[in-house]
Amino acid sequence: MAQAQGLAKKYMKAFFKGFFVAVPVTVTFLDRVACVARVEGASMQPSLNPGGKKASDVVLLNHWSIRNYDVQRGDIVSLV
């Protein structure tokens, strides 16, 4: 029984150690590099949501290009 408790304690410690490393890394990546967003509605038709379908499109928003002012003609820019 004591061995099982020691093993559970070891796994919990490893879990929390990984959790406290993974969460800040993930939040920083989503804030600084890129994130995923849904595009809904008719505002971006026909480029996104073609044909007036009810389903939404999923896009990757590249934060890195905006920080480096690497926006070109034809790029879709999302504002919050």
Phi and psi restraints in degrees (range 20) as a CNS / XPLOR table:
assign (resid 1 and name C) (resid 2 and name N)
       (resid 2 and name CA) (resid 2 and name C) 1.0 -66.4 20.0 2
assign (resid 2 and name N) (resid 2 and name CA)
       (resid 2 and name C) (resid 3 and name N) 1.0 -34.4 20.0 2
assign (resid 2 and name C) (resid 3 and name N)
       (resid 3 and name CA) (resid 3 and name C) 1.0 -67.2 20.0 2
assign (resid 3 and name N) (resid 3 and name CA)
       (resid 3 and name C) (resid 4 and name N) 1.0 -38.6 20.0 2
assign (resid 3 and name C) (resid 4 and name N)
       (resid 4 and name CA) (resid 4 and name C) 1.0 -66.0 20.0 2
assign (resid 4 and name N) (resid 4 and name CA)
       (resid 4 and name C) (resid 5 and name N) 1.0 -38.8 20.0 2
assign (resid 4 and name C) (resid 5 and name N)
       (resid 5 and name CA) (resid 5 and name C) 1.0 -67.8 20.0 2
assign (resid 5 and name N) (resid 5 and name CA)
       (resid 5 and name C) (resid 6 and name N) 1.0 -38.7 20.0 2
assign (resid 5 and name C) (resid 6 and name N)
       (resid 6 and name CA) (resid 6 and name C) 1.0 -65.3 20.0 2
assign (resid 6 and name N) (resid 6 and name CA)
       (resid 6 and name C) (resid 7 and name N) 1.0 -38.4 20.0 2
assign (resid 6 and name C) (resid 7 and name N)
       (resid 7 and name CA) (resid 7 and name C) 1.0 -67.3 20.0 2
assign (resid 7 and name N) (resid 7 and name CA)
       (resid 7 and name C) (resid 8 and name N) 1.0 -42.3 20.0 2
assign (resid 7 and name C) (resid 8 and name N)
       (resid 8 and name CA) (resid 8 and name C) 1.0 -64.0 20.0 2
assign (resid 8 and name N) (resid 8 and name CA)
       (resid 8 and name C) (resid 9 and name N) 1.0 -40.0 20.0 2
assign (resid 8 and name C) (resid 9 and name N)
       (resid 9 and name CA) (resid 9 and name C) 1.0 -63.7 20.0 2
assign (resid 9 and name N) (resid 9 and name CA)
       (resid 9 and name C) (resid 10 and name N) 1.0 -39.5 20.0 2
assign (resid 9 and name C) (resid 10 and name N)
       (resid 10 and name CA) (resid 10 and name C) 1.0 -64.0 20.0 2
assign (resid 10 and name N) (resid 10 and name CA)
       (resid 10 and name C) (resid 11 and name N) 1.0 -44.6 20.0 2
assign (resid 10 and name C) (resid 11 and name N)
       (resid 11 and name CA) (resid 11 and name C) 1.0 -67.5 20.0 2
assign (resid 11 and name N) (resid 11 and name CA)
       (resid 11 and name C) (resid 12 and name N) 1.0 -38.4 20.0 2
assign (resid 11 and name C) (resid 12 and name N)
       (resid 12 and name CA) (resid 12 and name C) 1.0 -64.6 20.0 2
assign (resid 12 and name N) (resid 12 and name CA)
       (resid 12 and name C) (resid 13 and name N) 1.0 -40.7 20.0 2
assign (resid 12 and name C) (resid 13 and name N)
       (resid 13 and name CA) (resid 13 and name C) 1.0 -63.9 20.0 2
assign (resid 13 and name N) (resid 13 and name CA)
       (resid 13 and name C) (resid 14 and name N) 1.0 -42.6 20.0 2
assign (resid 13 and name C) (resid 14 and name N)
       (resid 14 and name CA) (resid 14 and name C) 1.0 -65.8 20.0 2
assign (resid 14 and name N) (resid 14 and name CA)
       (resid 14 and name C) (resid 15 and name N) 1.0 -39.0 20.0 2
assign (resid 14 and name C) (resid 15 and name N)
       (resid 15 and name CA) (resid 15 and name C) 1.0 -62.0 20.0 2
assign (resid 15 and name N) (resid 15 and name CA)
       (resid 15 and name C) (resid 16 and name N) 1.0 -50.2 20.0 2
assign (resid 15 and name C) (resid 16 and name N)
       (resid 16 and name CA) (resid 16 and name C) 1.0 -66.8 20.0 2
assign (resid 16 and name N) (resid 16 and name CA)
       (resid 16 and name C) (resid 17 and name N) 1.0 -34.8 20.0 2
assign (resid 16 and name C) (resid 17 and name N)
       (resid 17 and name CA) (resid 17 and name C) 1.0 -63.5 20.0 2
assign (resid 17 and name N) (resid 17 and name CA)
       (resid 17 and name C) (resid 18 and name N) 1.0 -45.0 20.0 2
assign (resid 17 and name C) (resid 18 and name N)
       (resid 18 and name CA) (resid 18 and name C) 1.0 -67.0 20.0 2
assign (resid 18 and name N) (resid 18 and name CA)
       (resid 18 and name C) (resid 19 and name N) 1.0 -37.8 20.0 2
assign (resid 18 and name C) (resid 19 and name N)
       (resid 19 and name CA) (resid 19 and name C) 1.0 -62.7 20.0 2
assign (resid 19 and name N) (resid 19 and name CA)
       (resid 19 and name C) (resid 20 and name N) 1.0 -46.6 20.0 2
assign (resid 19 and name C) (resid 20 and name N)
       (resid 20 and name CA) (resid 20 and name C) 1.0 -73.3 20.0 2
assign (resid 20 and name N) (resid 20 and name CA)
       (resid 20 and name C) (resid 21 and name N) 1.0 -11.1 20.0 2
assign (resid 20 and name C) (resid 21 and name N)
       (resid 21 and name CA) (resid 21 and name C) 1.0 -93.5 20.0 2
assign (resid 21 and name N) (resid 21 and name CA)
       (resid 21 and name C) (resid 22 and name N) 1.0 -42.0 20.0 2
assign (resid 21 and name C) (resid 22 and name N)
       (resid 22 and name CA) (resid 22 and name C) 1.0 -70.6 20.0 2
assign (resid 22 and name N) (resid 22 and name CA)
       (resid 22 and name C) (resid 23 and name N) 1.0 -38.7 20.0 2
assign (resid 22 and name C) (resid 23 and name N)
       (resid 23 and name CA) (resid 23 and name C) 1.0 -64.3 20.0 2
assign (resid 23 and name N) (resid 23 and name CA)
       (resid 23 and name C) (resid 24 and name N) 1.0 -51.4 20.0 2
assign (resid 23 and name C) (resid 24 and name N)
       (resid 24 and name CA) (resid 24 and name C) 1.0 -62.6 20.0 2
assign (resid 24 and name N) (resid 24 and name CA)
       (resid 24 and name C) (resid 25 and name N) 1.0 -36.1 20.0 2
assign (resid 24 and name C) (resid 25 and name N)
       (resid 25 and name CA) (resid 25 and name C) 1.0 -65.0 20.0 2
assign (resid 25 and name N) (resid 25 and name CA)
       (resid 25 and name C) (resid 26 and name N) 1.0 -43.5 20.0 2
assign (resid 25 and name C) (resid 26 and name N)
       (resid 26 and name CA) (resid 26 and name C) 1.0 -66.1 20.0 2
assign (resid 26 and name N) (resid 26 and name CA)
       (resid 26 and name C) (resid 27 and name N) 1.0 -44.5 20.0 2
assign (resid 26 and name C) (resid 27 and name N)
       (resid 27 and name CA) (resid 27 and name C) 1.0 -63.7 20.0 2
assign (resid 27 and name N) (resid 27 and name CA)
       (resid 27 and name C) (resid 28 and name N) 1.0 -41.9 20.0 2
assign (resid 27 and name C) (resid 28 and name N)
       (resid 28 and name CA) (resid 28 and name C) 1.0 -64.0 20.0 2
assign (resid 28 and name N) (resid 28 and name CA)
       (resid 28 and name C) (resid 29 and name N) 1.0 -42.0 20.0 2
assign (resid 28 and name C) (resid 29 and name N)
       (resid 29 and name CA) (resid 29 and name C) 1.0 -61.8 20.0 2
assign (resid 29 and name N) (resid 29 and name CA)
       (resid 29 and name C) (resid 30 and name N) 1.0 -46.4 20.0 2
assign (resid 29 and name C) (resid 30 and name N)
       (resid 30 and name CA) (resid 30 and name C) 1.0 -67.4 20.0 2
assign (resid 30 and name N) (resid 30 and name CA)
       (resid 30 and name C) (resid 31 and name N) 1.0 -28.2 20.0 2
assign (resid 30 and name C) (resid 31 and name N)
       (resid 31 and name CA) (resid 31 and name C) 1.0 -84.0 20.0 2
assign (resid 31 and name N) (resid 31 and name CA)
       (resid 31 and name C) (resid 32 and name N) 1.0 -37.0 20.0 2
assign (resid 31 and name C) (resid 32 and name N)
       (resid 32 and name CA) (resid 32 and name C) 1.0 -102.6 20.0 2
assign (resid 32 and name N) (resid 32 and name CA)
       (resid 32 and name C) (resid 33 and name N) 1.0 -31.5 20.0 2
assign (resid 32 and name C) (resid 33 and name N)
       (resid 33 and name CA) (resid 33 and name C) 1.0 -106.3 20.0 2
assign (resid 33 and name N) (resid 33 and name CA)
       (resid 33 and name C) (resid 34 and name N) 1.0 -62.3 20.0 2
assign (resid 33 and name C) (resid 34 and name N)
       (resid 34 and name CA) (resid 34 and name C) 1.0 -161.8 20.0 2
assign (resid 34 and name N) (resid 34 and name CA)
       (resid 34 and name C) (resid 35 and name N) 1.0 158.0 20.0 2
assign (resid 34 and name C) (resid 35 and name N)
       (resid 35 and name CA) (resid 35 and name C) 1.0 -148.7 20.0 2
assign (resid 35 and name N) (resid 35 and name CA)
       (resid 35 and name C) (resid 36 and name N) 1.0 166.1 20.0 2
assign (resid 35 and name C) (resid 36 and name N)
       (resid 36 and name CA) (resid 36 and name C) 1.0 -104.4 20.0 2
assign (resid 36 and name N) (resid 36 and name CA)
       (resid 36 and name C) (resid 37 and name N) 1.0 137.0 20.0 2
assign (resid 36 and name C) (resid 37 and name N)
       (resid 37 and name CA) (resid 37 and name C) 1.0 -138.3 20.0 2
assign (resid 37 and name N) (resid 37 and name CA)
       (resid 37 and name C) (resid 38 and name N) 1.0 156.2 20.0 2
assign (resid 37 and name C) (resid 38 and name N)
       (resid 38 and name CA) (resid 38 and name C) 1.0 -100.5 20.0 2
assign (resid 38 and name N) (resid 38 and name CA)
       (resid 38 and name C) (resid 39 and name N) 1.0 140.4 20.0 2
assign (resid 38 and name C) (resid 39 and name N)
       (resid 39 and name CA) (resid 39 and name C) 1.0 -111.1 20.0 2
assign (resid 39 and name N) (resid 39 and name CA)
       (resid 39 and name C) (resid 40 and name N) 1.0 119.6 20.0 2
assign (resid 39 and name C) (resid 40 and name N)
       (resid 40 and name CA) (resid 40 and name C) 1.0 -124.2 20.0 2
assign (resid 40 and name N) (resid 40 and name CA)
       (resid 40 and name C) (resid 41 and name N) 1.0 156.8 20.0 2
assign (resid 40 and name C) (resid 41 and name N)
       (resid 41 and name CA) (resid 41 and name C) 1.0 90.9 20.0 2
assign (resid 41 and name N) (resid 41 and name CA)
       (resid 41 and name C) (resid 42 and name N) 1.0 -179.2 20.0 2
assign (resid 41 and name C) (resid 42 and name N)
       (resid 42 and name CA) (resid 42 and name C) 1.0 -93.7 20.0 2
assign (resid 42 and name N) (resid 42 and name CA)
       (resid 42 and name C) (resid 43 and name N) 1.0 0.9 20.0 2
assign (resid 42 and name C) (resid 43 and name N)
       (resid 43 and name CA) (resid 43 and name C) 1.0 -65.9 20.0 2
assign (resid 43 and name N) (resid 43 and name CA)
       (resid 43 and name C) (resid 44 and name N) 1.0 -28.2 20.0 2
assign (resid 43 and name C) (resid 44 and name N)
       (resid 44 and name CA) (resid 44 and name C) 1.0 -107.6 20.0 2
assign (resid 44 and name N) (resid 44 and name CA)
       (resid 44 and name C) (resid 45 and name N) 1.0 11.9 20.0 2
assign (resid 44 and name C) (resid 45 and name N)
       (resid 45 and name CA) (resid 45 and name C) 1.0 -74.8 20.0 2
assign (resid 45 and name N) (resid 45 and name CA)
       (resid 45 and name C) (resid 46 and name N) 1.0 144.3 20.0 2
assign (resid 45 and name C) (resid 46 and name N)
       (resid 46 and name CA) (resid 46 and name C) 1.0 -93.1 20.0 2
assign (resid 46 and name N) (resid 46 and name CA)
       (resid 46 and name C) (resid 47 and name N) 1.0 1.1 20.0 2
assign (resid 46 and name C) (resid 47 and name N)
       (resid 47 and name CA) (resid 47 and name C) 1.0 -63.8 20.0 2
assign (resid 47 and name N) (resid 47 and name CA)
       (resid 47 and name C) (resid 48 and name N) 1.0 -48.3 20.0 2
assign (resid 47 and name C) (resid 48 and name N)
       (resid 48 and name CA) (resid 48 and name C) 1.0 -119.4 20.0 2
assign (resid 48 and name N) (resid 48 and name CA)
       (resid 48 and name C) (resid 49 and name N) 1.0 147.2 20.0 2
assign (resid 48 and name C) (resid 49 and name N)
       (resid 49 and name CA) (resid 49 and name C) 1.0 58.6 20.0 2
assign (resid 49 and name N) (resid 49 and name CA)
       (resid 49 and name C) (resid 50 and name N) 1.0 53.7 20.0 2
assign (resid 49 and name C) (resid 50 and name N)
       (resid 50 and name CA) (resid 50 and name C) 1.0 -66.5 20.0 2
assign (resid 50 and name N) (resid 50 and name CA)
       (resid 50 and name C) (resid 51 and name N) 1.0 149.4 20.0 2
assign (resid 50 and name C) (resid 51 and name N)
       (resid 51 and name CA) (resid 51 and name C) 1.0 77.7 20.0 2
assign (resid 51 and name N) (resid 51 and name CA)
       (resid 51 and name C) (resid 52 and name N) 1.0 7.4 20.0 2
assign (resid 51 and name C) (resid 52 and name N)
       (resid 52 and name CA) (resid 52 and name C) 1.0 69.4 20.0 2
assign (resid 52 and name N) (resid 52 and name CA)
       (resid 52 and name C) (resid 53 and name N) 1.0 23.3 20.0 2
assign (resid 52 and name C) (resid 53 and name N)
       (resid 53 and name CA) (resid 53 and name C) 1.0 -68.7 20.0 2
assign (resid 53 and name N) (resid 53 and name CA)
       (resid 53 and name C) (resid 54 and name N) 1.0 155.1 20.0 2
assign (resid 53 and name C) (resid 54 and name N)
       (resid 54 and name CA) (resid 54 and name C) 1.0 -78.1 20.0 2
assign (resid 54 and name N) (resid 54 and name CA)
       (resid 54 and name C) (resid 55 and name N) 1.0 -20.0 20.0 2
assign (resid 54 and name C) (resid 55 and name N)
       (resid 55 and name CA) (resid 55 and name C) 1.0 -71.3 20.0 2
assign (resid 55 and name N) (resid 55 and name CA)
       (resid 55 and name C) (resid 56 and name N) 1.0 152.0 20.0 2
assign (resid 55 and name C) (resid 56 and name N)
       (resid 56 and name CA) (resid 56 and name C) 1.0 -98.4 20.0 2
assign (resid 56 and name N) (resid 56 and name CA)
       (resid 56 and name C) (resid 57 and name N) 1.0 151.8 20.0 2
assign (resid 56 and name C) (resid 57 and name N)
       (resid 57 and name CA) (resid 57 and name C) 1.0 -93.5 20.0 2
assign (resid 57 and name N) (resid 57 and name CA)
       (resid 57 and name C) (resid 58 and name N) 1.0 151.2 20.0 2
assign (resid 57 and name C) (resid 58 and name N)
       (resid 58 and name CA) (resid 58 and name C) 1.0 -109.7 20.0 2
assign (resid 58 and name N) (resid 58 and name CA)
       (resid 58 and name C) (resid 59 and name N) 1.0 129.9 20.0 2
assign (resid 58 and name C) (resid 59 and name N)
       (resid 59 and name CA) (resid 59 and name C) 1.0 -126.0 20.0 2
assign (resid 59 and name N) (resid 59 and name CA)
       (resid 59 and name C) (resid 60 and name N) 1.0 157.2 20.0 2
assign (resid 59 and name C) (resid 60 and name N)
       (resid 60 and name CA) (resid 60 and name C) 1.0 -102.2 20.0 2
assign (resid 60 and name N) (resid 60 and name CA)
       (resid 60 and name C) (resid 61 and name N) 1.0 118.6 20.0 2
assign (resid 60 and name C) (resid 61 and name N)
       (resid 61 and name CA) (resid 61 and name C) 1.0 -91.1 20.0 2
assign (resid 61 and name N) (resid 61 and name CA)
       (resid 61 and name C) (resid 62 and name N) 1.0 119.7 20.0 2
assign (resid 61 and name C) (resid 62 and name N)
       (resid 62 and name CA) (resid 62 and name C) 1.0 -94.0 20.0 2
assign (resid 62 and name N) (resid 62 and name CA)
       (resid 62 and name C) (resid 63 and name N) 1.0 103.9 20.0 2
assign (resid 62 and name C) (resid 63 and name N)
       (resid 63 and name CA) (resid 63 and name C) 1.0 -76.1 20.0 2
assign (resid 63 and name N) (resid 63 and name CA)
       (resid 63 and name C) (resid 64 and name N) 1.0 -25.2 20.0 2
assign (resid 63 and name C) (resid 64 and name N)
       (resid 64 and name CA) (resid 64 and name C) 1.0 -64.9 20.0 2
assign (resid 64 and name N) (resid 64 and name CA)
       (resid 64 and name C) (resid 65 and name N) 1.0 -40.9 20.0 2
assign (resid 64 and name C) (resid 65 and name N)
       (resid 65 and name CA) (resid 65 and name C) 1.0 -65.7 20.0 2
assign (resid 65 and name N) (resid 65 and name CA)
       (resid 65 and name C) (resid 66 and name N) 1.0 -36.8 20.0 2
assign (resid 65 and name C) (resid 66 and name N)
       (resid 66 and name CA) (resid 66 and name C) 1.0 -67.5 20.0 2
assign (resid 66 and name N) (resid 66 and name CA)
       (resid 66 and name C) (resid 67 and name N) 1.0 -39.9 20.0 2
assign (resid 66 and name C) (resid 67 and name N)
       (resid 67 and name CA) (resid 67 and name C) 1.0 -65.7 20.0 2
assign (resid 67 and name N) (resid 67 and name CA)
       (resid 67 and name C) (resid 68 and name N) 1.0 -31.3 20.0 2
assign (resid 67 and name C) (resid 68 and name N)
       (resid 68 and name CA) (resid 68 and name C) 1.0 -95.6 20.0 2
assign (resid 68 and name N) (resid 68 and name CA)
       (resid 68 and name C) (resid 69 and name N) 1.0 7.4 20.0 2
assign (resid 68 and name C) (resid 69 and name N)
       (resid 69 and name CA) (resid 69 and name C) 1.0 54.2 20.0 2
assign (resid 69 and name N) (resid 69 and name CA)
       (resid 69 and name C) (resid 70 and name N) 1.0 42.6 20.0 2
assign (resid 69 and name C) (resid 70 and name N)
       (resid 70 and name CA) (resid 70 and name C) 1.0 -104.1 20.0 2
assign (resid 70 and name N) (resid 70 and name CA)
       (resid 70 and name C) (resid 71 and name N) 1.0 51.0 20.0 2
assign (resid 70 and name C) (resid 71 and name N)
       (resid 71 and name CA) (resid 71 and name C) 1.0 -100.9 20.0 2
assign (resid 71 and name N) (resid 71 and name CA)
       (resid 71 and name C) (resid 72 and name N) 1.0 132.3 20.0 2
assign (resid 71 and name C) (resid 72 and name N)
       (resid 72 and name CA) (resid 72 and name C) 1.0 -119.5 20.0 2
assign (resid 72 and name N) (resid 72 and name CA)
       (resid 72 and name C) (resid 73 and name N) 1.0 165.5 20.0 2
assign (resid 72 and name C) (resid 73 and name N)
       (resid 73 and name CA) (resid 73 and name C) 1.0 -60.3 20.0 2
assign (resid 73 and name N) (resid 73 and name CA)
       (resid 73 and name C) (resid 74 and name N) 1.0 135.0 20.0 2
assign (resid 73 and name C) (resid 74 and name N)
       (resid 74 and name CA) (resid 74 and name C) 1.0 96.2 20.0 2
assign (resid 74 and name N) (resid 74 and name CA)
       (resid 74 and name C) (resid 75 and name N) 1.0 -12.2 20.0 2
assign (resid 74 and name C) (resid 75 and name N)
       (resid 75 and name CA) (resid 75 and name C) 1.0 -74.0 20.0 2
assign (resid 75 and name N) (resid 75 and name CA)
       (resid 75 and name C) (resid 76 and name N) 1.0 146.8 20.0 2
assign (resid 75 and name C) (resid 76 and name N)
       (resid 76 and name CA) (resid 76 and name C) 1.0 -95.3 20.0 2
assign (resid 76 and name N) (resid 76 and name CA)
       (resid 76 and name C) (resid 77 and name N) 1.0 126.0 20.0 2
assign (resid 76 and name C) (resid 77 and name N)
       (resid 77 and name CA) (resid 77 and name C) 1.0 -111.9 20.0 2
assign (resid 77 and name N) (resid 77 and name CA)
       (resid 77 and name C) (resid 78 and name N) 1.0 132.4 20.0 2
assign (resid 77 and name C) (resid 78 and name N)
       (resid 78 and name CA) (resid 78 and name C) 1.0 -107.7 20.0 2
assign (resid 78 and name N) (resid 78 and name CA)
       (resid 78 and name C) (resid 79 and name N) 1.0 129.5 20.0 2
assign (resid 78 and name C) (resid 79 and name N)
       (resid 79 and name CA) (resid 79 and name C) 1.0 -113.0 20.0 2
assign (resid 79 and name N) (resid 79 and name CA)
       (resid 79 and name C) (resid 80 and name N) 1.0 143.7 20.0 2
